Amino acid sequence: MKIPTMLACVFAAVVLNAVEFSLFNGKDLVGWCSFSDYNATGGYSAPESTWFVSEGKIRSTGTPFGYLKTTRNDFKNFKLRLKYRWWRKTAAPNSGVFVRMDSDGVTFIPRCYENQLCLGKAGDLLGLSGMPIANLSPNAPFNAANPLSGITVFERKNKNIEKPFGEWNDLEVEVNGRTLVNRLNGVEQCRVNGIVEKAGAIGLQSEGGAIEFKDIFVECLP
C-alpha cells in the first residue's frame, strides 16, 4: 500500500520523535556549555575544574555554584532519564536537574524548573527566577537583583527514597505541555499541572555537592 506523501512525513516525524538518544557521549562535554558564579563557591575549594569527565561520567565538584547545560535549547515536551550519585562527601550535598531553561541570568540561578537533588529533599520541584508552578506562591516576588527571590517550591510526595552515599540514584522527568512528573528510583515524587509551556535547555547544577551523572537519555515527545 502506498502511503500518501503528507501522511508519510507525519508518520516519520512521530517515529523520529519517539527515539531515545543520549545527551552525553561518555568522553567529553561536546554538546554542553557551563556557567560559573565565582561569587558563590559553596564554602570549600576543590583541586579539579567545576565540570569534567571521569571514567565515562560527568562530574561536578559543586564549586563554584553554577550549571552545565545543553547547547540545544529546543527541549519542550520530552522524557529525560539519568543516574546520579555523590562521589565526594561535602558539608551540604546539593544539586539539581534543570528543564525548560529559557535564560541564563547573571547568577548561578537561571530561569527554569529545577528537579531538586539536595540530600534529604530529592524529588521536590522548584520554579526558579519567577517561573510559576500552578497556583503556588513564591518565597518573594521575583527581583532580578536578588537571585534567591521568585522561588516556588512543590514538595515531593514521598520521603527517604534517596540511596546512601556512593550508590546510584535513578531520576526520570517527563515534561509535556503544562504537566511535569518526576520519579526517583522508580517512585513518583512529583506530579504538577501548571508550569510554563515553552522550549528550553536541559541543565545539571553545581551547588555545593560533589556529584556525578551518567546514562543521560532524552526522548522527545510529539
Phi and psi in degrees as GROMACS dihedral restraints (atoms count N, CA, C in turn):
[ dihedral_restraints ]
;  ai    aj    ak    al  type     phi  dphi    fc
    3     4     5     6     1   -88.4    20    10
    4     5     6     7     1   125.1    20    10
    6     7     8     9     1   -86.2    20    10
    7     8     9    10     1   128.0    20    10
    9    10    11    12     1   -52.3    20    10
   10    11    12    13     1   147.1    20    10
   12    13    14    15     1   -55.1    20    10
   13    14    15    16     1   -47.5    20    10
   15    16    17    18     1   -64.3    20    10
   16    17    18    19     1   -42.6    20    10
   18    19    20    21     1   -64.9    20    10
   19    20    21    22     1   -38.8    20    10
   21    22    23    24     1   -61.8    20    10
   22    23    24    25     1   -39.7    20    10
   24    25    26    27     1   -65.3    20    10
   25    26    27    28     1   -42.2    20    10
   27    28    29    30     1   -63.7    20    10
   28    29    30    31     1   -44.8    20    10
   30    31    32    33     1   -60.5    20    10
   31    32    33    34     1   -44.3    20    10
   33    34    35    36     1   -63.0    20    10
   34    35    36    37     1   -38.8    20    10
   36    37    38    39     1   -65.4    20    10
   37    38    39    40     1   -40.5    20    10
   39    40    41    42     1   -64.9    20    10
   40    41    42    43     1   -44.1    20    10
   42    43    44    45     1   -62.0    20    10
   43    44    45    46     1   -43.2    20    10
   45    46    47    48     1   -61.5    20    10
   46    47    48    49     1   -43.7    20    10
   48    49    50    51     1   -66.1    20    10
   49    50    51    52     1   -25.9    20    10
   51    52    53    54     1   -80.9    20    10
   52    53    54    55     1    -6.9    20    10
   54    55    56    57     1   -81.8    20    10
   55    56    57    58     1   129.1    20    10
   57    58    59    60     1   -83.8    20    10
   58    59    60    61     1   137.7    20    10
   60    61    62    63     1  -137.7    20    10
   61    62    63    64     1   159.9    20    10
   63    64    65    66     1   -87.1    20    10
   64    65    66    67     1   140.9    20    10
   66    67    68    69     1   -94.3    20    10
   67    68    69    70     1    -5.1    20    10
   69    70    71    72     1  -135.4    20    10
   70    71    72    73     1   126.2    20    10
   72    73    74    75     1   -84.3    20    10
   73    74    75    76     1    -1.5    20    10
   75    76    77    78     1    80.3    20    10
   76    77    78    79     1    -0.1    20    10
   78    79    80    81     1  -120.9    20    10
   79    80    81    82     1   -40.6    20    10
   81    82    83    84     1  -153.1    20    10
   82    83    84    85     1  -174.2    20    10
   84    85    86    87     1  -102.5    20    10
   85    86    87    88     1    30.9    20    10
   87    88    89    90     1   -61.4    20    10
   88    89    90    91     1   132.6    20    10
   90    91    92    93     1    92.8    20    10
   91    92    93    94     1     1.4    20    10
   93    94    95    96     1  -129.8    20    10
   94    95    96    97     1   153.6    20    10
   96    97    98    99     1  -139.5    20    10
   97    98    99   100     1   154.1    20    10
   99   100   101   102     1  -120.4    20    10
  100   101   102   103     1   158.1    20    10
  102   103   104   105     1  -135.8    20    10
  103   104   105   106     1   132.1    20    10
  105   106   107   108     1  -125.4    20    10
  106   107   108   109     1   135.5    20    10
  108   109   110   111     1  -102.9    20    10
  109   110   111   112     1    99.6    20    10
  111   112   113   114     1   -74.0    20    10
  112   113   114   115     1    -2.1    20    10
  114   115   116   117     1   -87.7    20    10
  115   116   117   118     1    -5.6    20    10
  117   118   119   120     1  -129.2    20    10
  118   119   120   121     1   100.5    20    10
  120   121   122   123     1   -98.5    20    10
  121   122   123   124     1   -13.1    20    10
  123   124   125   126     1    83.6    20    10
  124   125   126   127     1     4.6    20    10
  126   127   128   129     1    87.5    20    10
  127   128   129   130     1     4.5    20    10
  129   130   131   132     1  -153.9    20    10
  130   131   132   133     1   165.5    20    10
  132   133   134   135     1  -115.0    20    10
  133   134   135   136     1   157.0    20    10
  135   136   137   138     1  -134.6    20    10
  136   137   138   139     1   146.1    20    10
  138   139   140   141     1   -71.0    20    10
  139   140   141   142     1   -24.7    20    10
  141   142   143   144     1   -86.9    20    10
  142   143   144   145     1   165.6    20    10
  144   145   146   147     1   -65.7    20    10
  145   146   147   148     1   157.8    20    10
  147   148   149   150     1   -56.1    20    10
  148   149   150   151     1   -46.0    20    10
  150   151   152   153     1  -123.6    20    10
  151   152   153   154     1   133.0    20    10
  153   154   155   156     1  -160.0    20    10
  154   155   156   157     1   166.0    20    10
  156   157   158   159     1  -104.2    20    10
  157   158   159   160     1   132.2    20    10
  159   160   161   162     1  -139.7    20    10
  160   161   162   163     1   120.6    20    10
  162   163   164   165     1    51.6    20    10
  163   164   165   166     1    44.7    20    10
  165   166   167   168     1    77.6    20    10
  166   167   168   169     1    17.2    20    10
  168   169   170   171     1  -130.2    20    10
  169   170   171   172     1   149.1    20    10
  171   172   173   174     1   -85.7    20    10
  172   173   174   175     1   123.0    20    10
  174   175   176   177     1  -114.2    20    10
  175   176   177   178     1   146.0    20    10
  177   178   179   180     1  -127.7    20    10
  178   179   180   181     1   137.4    20    10
  180   181   182   183     1   -77.9    20    10
  181   182   183   184     1   -18.3    20    10
  183   184   185   186     1    86.2    20    10
  184   185   186   187     1     1.3    20    10
  186   187   188   189     1  -143.5    20    10
  187   188   189   190     1   136.6    20    10
  189   190   191   192     1   -68.9    20    10
  190   191   192   193     1   171.9    20    10
  192   193   194   195     1   -64.4    20    10
  193   194   195   196     1   153.1    20    10
  195   196   197   198     1   161.2    20    10
  196   197   198   199     1  -149.4    20    10
  198   199   200   201     1  -163.5    20    10
  199   200   201   202     1   161.5    20    10
  201   202   203   204     1  -116.6    20    10
  202   203   204   205     1   128.2    20    10
  204   205   206   207     1  -131.5    20    10
  205   206   207   208     1   157.4    20    10
  207   208   209   210     1   -68.6    20    10
  208   209   210   211     1   144.8    20    10
  210   211   212   213     1   -71.2    20    10
  211   212   213   214     1   -25.0    20    10
  213   214   215   216     1   -73.4    20    10
  214   215   216   217     1   136.3    20    10
  216   217   218   219     1  -128.8    20    10
  217   218   219   220     1    29.2    20    10
  219   220   221   222     1  -112.9    20    10
  220   221   222   223     1    23.7    20    10
  222   223   224   225     1   -84.3    20    10
  223   224   225   226     1   109.1    20    10
  225   226   227   228     1  -111.7    20    10
  226   227   228   229     1   -63.3    20    10
  228   229   230   231     1  -113.3    20    10
  229   230   231   232     1   120.8    20    10
  231   232   233   234     1  -166.2    20    10
  232   233   234   235     1   166.8    20    10
  234   235   236   237     1  -116.2    20    10
  235   236   237   238     1   130.2    20    10
  237   238   239   240     1  -120.4    20    10
  238   239   240   241     1   136.3    20    10
  240   241   242   243     1  -138.9    20    10
  241   242   243   244     1   144.5    20    10
  243   244   245   246     1  -159.0    20    10
  244   245   246   247     1   169.0    20    10
  246   247   248   249     1  -118.1    20    10
  247   248   249   250     1   144.4    20    10
  249   250   251   252     1  -143.0    20    10
  250   251   252   253     1   155.4    20    10
  252   253   254   255     1  -157.6    20    10
  253   254   255   256     1   161.9    20    10
  255   256   257   258     1   -87.7    20    10
  256   257   258   259     1   128.1    20    10
  258   259   260   261     1  -109.4    20    10
  259   260   261   262     1    -9.6    20    10
  261   262   263   264     1  -144.1    20    10
  262   263   264   265     1   136.6    20    10
  264   265   266   267     1   -74.9    20    10
  265   266   267   268     1   130.9    20    10
  267   268   269   270     1  -129.3    20    10
  268   269   270   271     1   166.5    20    10
  270   271   272   273     1   -63.6    20    10
  271   272   273   274     1   -36.6    20    10
  273   274   275   276     1  -139.7    20    10
  274   275   276   277     1    81.7    20    10
  276   277   278   279     1   -60.4    20    10
  277   278   279   280     1   117.2    20    10
  279   280   281   282     1  -147.6    20    10
  280   281   282   283     1   142.9    20    10
  282   283   284   285     1  -170.5    20    10
  283   284   285   286     1  -174.0    20    10
  285   286   287   288     1  -171.6    20    10
  286   287   288   289     1   168.3    20    10
  288   289   290   291     1  -120.0    20    10
  289   290   291   292     1   120.2    20    10
  291   292   293   294     1   -93.2    20    10
  292   293   294   295     1   142.7    20    10
  294   295   296   297     1  -134.5    20    10
  295   296   297   298     1   156.7    20    10
  297   298   299   300     1    51.6    20    10
  298   299   300   301     1    44.7    20    10
  300   301   302   303     1   -70.9    20    10
  301   302   303   304     1   116.7    20    10
  303   304   305   306     1  -111.6    20    10
  304   305   306   307     1     1.4    20    10
  306   307   308   309     1  -163.5    20    10
  307   308   309   310     1   160.4    20    10
  309   310   311   312     1   -90.0    20    10
  310   311   312   313     1   -38.9    20    10
  312   313   314   315     1    74.7    20    10
  313   314   315   316     1  -168.0    20    10
  315   316   317   318     1  -120.7    20    10
  316   317   318   319     1     4.8    20    10
  318   319   320   321     1  -129.0    20    10
  319   320   321   322     1  -174.8    20    10
  321   322   323   324     1   -72.7    20    10
  322   323   324   325     1    -3.6    20    10
  324   325   326   327     1  -109.0    20    10
  325   326   327   328     1   104.9    20    10
  327   328   329   330     1   -84.9    20    10
  328   329   330   331     1   176.7    20    10
  330   331   332   333     1   -87.6    20    10
  331   332   333   334     1   112.7    20    10
  333   334   335   336     1  -174.7    20    10
  334   335   336   337     1  -176.6    20    10
  336   337   338   339     1  -108.4    20    10
  337   338   339   340     1   133.1    20    10
  339   340   341   342     1  -111.2    20    10
  340   341   342   343     1   124.6    20    10
  342   343   344   345     1   -86.1    20    10
  343   344   345   346     1   107.4    20    10
  345   346   347   348     1   -66.3    20    10
  346   347   348   349     1   134.3    20    10
  348   349   350   351     1  -118.0    20    10
  349   350   351   352     1     3.4    20    10
  351   352   353   354     1   -51.4    20    10
  352   353   354   355     1   131.2    20    10
  354   355   356   357     1   -55.1    20    10
  355   356   357   358     1   123.9    20    10
  357   358   359   360     1    94.4    20    10
  358   359   360   361     1   -10.3    20    10
  360   361   362   363     1  -133.1    20    10
  361   362   363   364     1     8.8    20    10
  363   364   365   366     1   -57.9    20    10
  364   365   366   367     1   130.4    20    10
  366   367   368   369     1   111.8    20    10
  367   368   369   370     1   -18.2    20    10
  369   370   371   372     1   -63.7    20    10
  370   371   372   373     1   156.0    20    10
  372   373   374   375     1  -116.9    20    10
  373   374   375   376     1   131.7    20    10
  375   376   377   378     1  -119.7    20    10
  376   377   378   379     1   135.7    20    10
  378   379   380   381     1   -97.0    20    10
  379   380   381   382     1   116.9    20    10
  381   382   383   384     1  -103.3    20    10
  382   383   384   385     1   150.7    20    10
  384   385   386   387     1    53.6    20    10
  385   386   387   388     1    41.3    20    10
  387   388   389   390     1    90.6    20    10
  388   389   390   391     1     1.7    20    10
  390   391   392   393     1   -69.5    20    10
  391   392   393   394     1   120.1    20    10
  393   394   395   396     1   -78.2    20    10
  394   395   396   397     1   153.3    20    10
  396   397   398   399     1  -128.5    20    10
  397   398   399   400     1   109.4    20    10
  399   400   401   402     1    47.6    20    10
  400   401   402   403     1  -130.2    20    10
  402   403   404   405     1  -105.3    20    10
  403   404   405   406     1    17.6    20    10
  405   406   407   408     1   -75.2    20    10
  406   407   408   409     1   152.1    20    10
  408   409   410   411     1   -97.7    20    10
  409   410   411   412     1   140.5    20    10
  411   412   413   414     1   -73.0    20    10
  412   413   414   415     1   167.2    20    10
  414   415   416   417     1   -64.0    20    10
  415   416   417   418     1   -28.9    20    10
  417   418   419   420     1  -164.3    20    10
  418   419   420   421     1   154.2    20    10
  420   421   422   423     1   -56.7    20    10
  421   422   423   424     1   140.2    20    10
  423   424   425   426     1   -65.5    20    10
  424   425   426   427     1   131.5    20    10
  426   427   428   429     1  -133.4    20    10
  427   428   429   430     1   117.3    20    10
  429   430   431   432     1   -57.2    20    10
  430   431   432   433     1   -24.1    20    10
  432   433   434   435     1   -78.1    20    10
  433   434   435   436     1   -12.6    20    10
  435   436   437   438     1  -124.5    20    10
  436   437   438   439     1    97.6    20    10
  438   439   440   441     1   -62.6    20    10
  439   440   441   442     1   -19.2    20    10
  441   442   443   444     1   -91.2    20    10
  442   443   444   445     1     8.4    20    10
  444   445   446   447     1   -95.3    20    10
  445   446   447   448     1   166.1    20    10
  447   448   449   450     1    66.5    20    10
  448   449   450   451     1    30.9    20    10
  450   451   452   453     1  -102.9    20    10
  451   452   453   454     1   123.4    20    10
  453   454   455   456     1  -111.6    20    10
  454   455   456   457     1   136.3    20    10
  456   457   458   459     1  -119.7    20    10
  457   458   459   460     1   127.3    20    10
  459   460   461   462     1  -110.9    20    10
  460   461   462   463     1   110.3    20    10
  462   463   464   465     1   -75.7    20    10
  463   464   465   466     1   145.7    20    10
  465   466   467   468     1   -64.2    20    10
  466   467   468   469     1   160.3    20    10
  468   469   470   471     1   -77.8    20    10
  469   470   471   472     1   -38.7    20    10
  471   472   473   474     1  -116.8    20    10
  472   473   474   475     1   162.8    20    10
  474   475   476   477     1  -117.4    20    10
  475   476   477   478     1   159.7    20    10
  477   478   479   480     1    56.6    20    10
  478   479   480   481     1    44.1    20    10
  480   481   482   483     1   -96.9    20    10
  481   482   483   484     1   -16.5    20    10
  483   484   485   486     1   -71.6    20    10
  484   485   486   487     1   146.8    20    10
  486   487   488   489     1   -82.1    20    10
  487   488   489   490     1   157.9    20    10
  489   490   491   492     1   -63.4    20    10
  490   491   492   493     1   164.0    20    10
  492   493   494   495     1   -51.0    20    10
  493   494   495   496     1   134.0    20    10
  495   496   497   498     1    89.3    20    10
  496   497   498   499     1   -11.4    20    10
  498   499   500   501     1   -97.7    20    10
  499   500   501   502     1   150.5    20    10
  501   502   503   504     1   -80.0    20    10
  502   503   504   505     1   136.1    20    10
  504   505   506   507     1  -106.4    20    10
  505   506   507   508     1   144.5    20    10
  507   508   509   510     1  -103.3    20    10
  508   509   510   511     1   125.1    20    10
  510   511   512   513     1  -117.9    20    10
  511   512   513   514     1   131.1    20    10
  513   514   515   516     1  -123.8    20    10
  514   515   516   517     1   133.1    20    10
  516   517   518   519     1  -129.7    20    10
  517   518   519   520     1   125.8    20    10
  519   520   521   522     1  -116.9    20    10
  520   521   522   523     1   123.8    20    10
  522   523   524   525     1  -120.8    20    10
  523   524   525   526     1   121.1    20    10
  525   526   527   528     1  -148.2    20    10
  526   527   528   529     1   111.7    20    10
  528   529   530   531     1    64.1    20    10
  529   530   531   532     1  -124.6    20    10
  531   532   533   534     1   -97.1    20    10
  532   533   534   535     1    12.0    20    10
  534   535   536   537     1  -112.6    20    10
  535   536   537   538     1   137.3    20    10
  537   538   539   540     1  -129.4    20    10
  538   539   540   541     1   132.8    20    10
  540   541   542   543     1  -128.4    20    10
  541   542   543   544     1   131.5    20    10
  543   544   545   546     1  -126.2    20    10
  544   545   546   547     1   149.6    20    10
  546   547   548   549     1  -130.8    20    10
  547   548   549   550     1   134.7    20    10
  549   550   551   552     1  -116.4    20    10
  550   551   552   553     1   121.6    20    10
  552   553   554   555     1    51.9    20    10
  553   554   555   556     1    41.9    20    10
  555   556   557   558     1    82.5    20    10
  556   557   558   559     1    -1.8    20    10
  558   559   560   561     1  -110.5    20    10
  559   560   561   562     1   125.8    20    10
  561   562   563   564     1   -64.5    20    10
  562   563   564   565     1   125.3    20    10
  564   565   566   567     1  -107.4    20    10
  565   566   567   568     1   -33.5    20    10
  567   568   569   570     1  -144.2    20    10
  568   569   570   571     1   132.8    20    10
  570   571   572   573     1  -140.8    20    10
  571   572   573   574     1   112.4    20    10
  573   574   575   576     1  -134.6    20    10
  574   575   576   577     1   136.3    20    10
  576   577   578   579     1  -114.2    20    10
  577   578   579   580     1   109.7    20    10
  579   580   581   582     1   145.3    20    10
  580   581   582   583     1    39.3    20    10
  582   583   584   585     1  -107.8    20    10
  583   584   585   586     1   165.5    20    10
  585   586   587   588     1   -69.9    20    10
  586   587   588   589     1   131.9    20    10
  588   589   590   591     1   -94.9    20    10
  589   590   591   592     1    96.2    20    10
  591   592   593   594     1  -159.5    20    10
  592   593   594   595     1   160.7    20    10
  594   595   596   597     1   -82.9    20    10
  595   596   597   598     1   159.4    20    10
  597   598   599   600     1  -173.8    20    10
  598   599   600   601     1  -175.2    20    10
  600   601   602   603     1   -87.4    20    10
  601   602   603   604     1   169.1    20    10
  603   604   605   606     1  -110.6    20    10
  604   605   606   607     1   136.4    20    10
  606   607   608   609     1  -135.8    20    10
  607   608   609   610     1   155.8    20    10
  609   610   611   612     1  -116.3    20    10
  610   611   612   613     1   136.9    20    10
  612   613   614   615     1   -99.9    20    10
  613   614   615   616     1   141.9    20    10
  615   616   617   618     1  -106.3    20    10
  616   617   618   619     1   112.8    20    10
  618   619   620   621     1  -150.9    20    10
  619   620   621   622     1    55.3    20    10
  621   622   623   624     1    93.8    20    10
  622   623   624   625     1   -12.1    20    10
  624   625   626   627     1  -109.4    20    10
  625   626   627   628     1   132.2    20    10
  627   628   629   630     1   -79.4    20    10
  628   629   630   631     1   102.5    20    10
  630   631   632   633     1  -125.5    20    10
  631   632   633   634     1   153.1    20    10
  633   634   635   636     1  -134.0    20    10
  634   635   636   637     1   150.9    20    10
  636   637   638   639     1  -126.6    20    10
  637   638   639   640     1   148.1    20    10
  639   640   641   642     1  -152.0    20    10
  640   641   642   643     1   171.5    20    10
  642   643   644   645     1    50.1    20    10
  643   644   645   646     1    57.2    20    10
  645   646   647   648     1   -95.0    20    10
  646   647   648   649     1   107.8    20    10
  648   649   650   651     1  -125.5    20    10
  649   650   651   652     1   146.9    20    10
  651   652   653   654     1  -133.6    20    10
  652   653   654   655     1   144.0    20    10
  654   655   656   657     1  -125.0    20    10
  655   656   657   658     1   115.2    20    10
  657   658   659   660     1   -75.9    20    10
  658   659   660   661     1   135.0    20    10
  660   661   662   663     1   -97.2    20    10
  661   662   663   664     1   143.1    20    10
